[in-house]
């Protein structure tokens, strides 16, 4: 298991990637071992707004909807 500080750095990195549209919320959660709700809490802590059109499309594609 990753140390807590390393895991926090990874969360920060993936939240930054979500913010600039490089990765979807679903995919970041999968890579971090977090569920969607946990990822939503993490981005909320960082005051990142979600679901511009591109982010929504990526999440829907990842969820096969």
C-alpha positions in Angstrom: 0.0 0.0 0.0 1.2 3.5 -0.8 2.2 5.8 2.0 -0.5 8.4 2.8 1.6 11.3 1.6 2.3 9.6 -1.8 -1.3 8.8 -2.2 -2.2 12.4 -1.4 0.3 13.6 -4.1 -1.3 11.2 -6.6 -4.8 12.5 -5.7 -3.5 16.0 -6.3 -2.0 15.1 -9.6 -5.1 13.4 -10.9 -7.3 16.2 -9.7 -5.1 18.6 -11.6 -5.5 16.4 -14.7 -9.3 16.4 -14.2 -9.3 20.2 -13.9 -7.5 20.6 -17.3 -9.6 17.9 -19.0 -6.9 15.4 -19.5 -8.6 12.6 -17.6 -12.2 11.8 -16.5 -13.4 11.6 -12.9 -14.2 8.0 -13.4 -10.8 7.1 -14.8 -8.9 9.0 -12.1 -10.9 7.2 -9.4 -10.2 3.9 -11.0 -6.4 4.6 -11.1 -6.5 5.8 -7.5 -8.6 2.9 -6.2 -11.4 5.4 -5.2 -15.1 5.2 -6.1 -16.9 8.0 -7.8 -18.3 9.4 -4.6 -14.8 9.5 -3.0 -13.4 11.3 -6.1 -16.2 13.8 -6.0 -15.3 14.6 -2.4 -11.6 15.0 -3.4 -12.4 17.4 -6.2 -14.8 19.3 -3.9 -12.0 19.7 -1.3 -10.0 21.4 -4.1 -12.9 23.5 -5.4 -12.7 22.0 -8.9 -15.8 22.4 -10.9 -16.9 19.6 -13.1 -18.9 18.6 -16.1 -18.1 20.9 -18.9 -19.2 19.2 -22.1 -15.9 17.4 -22.6 -15.7 16.0 -19.1 -19.3 14.7 -19.3 -18.7 13.1 -22.6 -15.5 11.3 -21.3 -17.3 10.1 -18.2 -20.2 8.8 -20.2 -17.9 7.0 -22.6 -16.0 5.4 -19.7 -19.2 4.2 -18.1 -20.3 2.8 -21.5 -23.5 4.9 -21.5 
